[in-house]
Amino acid sequence: MGQSLISIIVPIYKVEPYLHRCVDSIINQTYQDLEIILVDDGSPDNCPQICDEYQQKDSRIKVIHKPNGGLSDARNAGLDIAQGEYIIFVDSDDFIHPEMAAVLFELLQKNGSDIAICNFVPFTHDVTTSNEAPVVETLSGEEAALRLYQKEYTTQSVVAWDKIYKKSVFNNLRFKVGKFNEDEFFSYKAMLSSSKITYTSQELYYYFLRDTGISKAITNPKSLDGLEAKQEAIAYYRENKHFALLRAAVSSFLNFTAKRYCFVHHQKGNHKNLLAEIKKHHFKVFSENKFVLDKRLTRRAQVFQFMPLLYWFFIKYDKFRQQIQK
C-alpha cells in the first residue's frame, strides 16, 4: 500500500458465466493499491449477488446497483464515484494479465504520459500469447489519434479497455449514453486531450470473442451509430483545424462506408433503407470535406455516388495488388 490509487471500473450485465474469471484477474493484480468498482447495470441473472459476495470478501471492492442504462451509462456511474488518480476499464466477460495495472502505471510514470495502452489477445477458448520482447513508444496526442485510422492500430486505439488513464483525462469527458460503438464517440477526444500517450506491444488484456454474428450486427440499423461517431470526429477536426487528422478520418470514412454498403447489399433480406442511409452519410462527408482529398479518392467517391457496387471491384483490385507486391 502507499502507492497511487488506481480505480478499475467493471460494467456488468448478463455475464454470469464469465464474471468470476474477470473479477479474480483484477483482485490478483500484482499492483494492489486498487479501488475495484463493480457496476451492476440491472443484470437479471445472479451477477448482482456475485458482486455483493465479492464486496464482502475484499475491502477494495465497491458495488453499484443501478437500473439498466447500457455500457456507457455504467462506465459513467463508475467514474462518478472513482477516487483513484488513475482509471482502468475492464469489460466483464474479459480478463487481464496479473501485471497489467503495474506495467501500464510504470509506463505512465516513466514517460510522463496521460494514457498508456497495451496490446490485447482476442480469444474464444484458450489464450495464446506472444513471447516477443515488448516494443514501447510514446507519441503526442495528435499522433496517437492518427492511429485510429491506421488499420494495424485501429482496434487497439479506439477501445476504452486496454488502457490506463490519468483521471484528469475525464475532467470534461464522459461516455455517450444510448449509442452503439460508444468507444468511437470517446476515443479521439481522450487522445486529443492528452499531451503524451505511451504504447506497449506487451499483451496484457484478454478480449473474449462472443459469437454474435457479423452479418446480423452489420445489418442492424443501430450500426449507423458508428457512422455518427465518425462524423462527429470529422466535424471536430475540421472546426479545430486538425487537417492531418481530418484527411485521415475522411479517407477512412469514405472507404468504410463504401465497403459497408457493398457488404450489406450482399446480405439476405431487404436492407433498402439502411443502404440509402449509408449512401447519404457517404455523400455528406465527401461533399463537406473534399478539399482535403487526393484525386484518387475523389474519383472513387464520385464513382460510388452513381455506381456504388463498382466499389466492390476497387476493394478486390486493391487486395490483389497488395498480394502481388508482397
Buried (B, 14 or more C-beta within 10 A) or exposed (E): EEEEBBBBBBBBBBBBEBBBBBBEBBBEBEBEBBBBBBBBBBBEBEBBEBBBBBBEEEEBBBBBBEEEBBBBBBBBBBBEEBEBBBBBBBBBBBBBBBBBBBBBBBBBEEBEBBBBBBBBBEBEEEBEEEEEEBEBEBBBBBBBBBBBBEEEBBBBBBBBBBBBBBBBBBEEEBBBBEBBBBBBBBBBBBBBBBEBBBBBBBBBBBBBEEEEEEEEEBBEEEBBBBBBBBBBBBBBBBEEEBEEBBBBBBBBBBBBBBBBBBBBBEEEEEBEEBBEBBBEBBBBBBEEBBEBBEEEBBEBBEBBEEEBEEBBEBBEEEEEEEEEEE
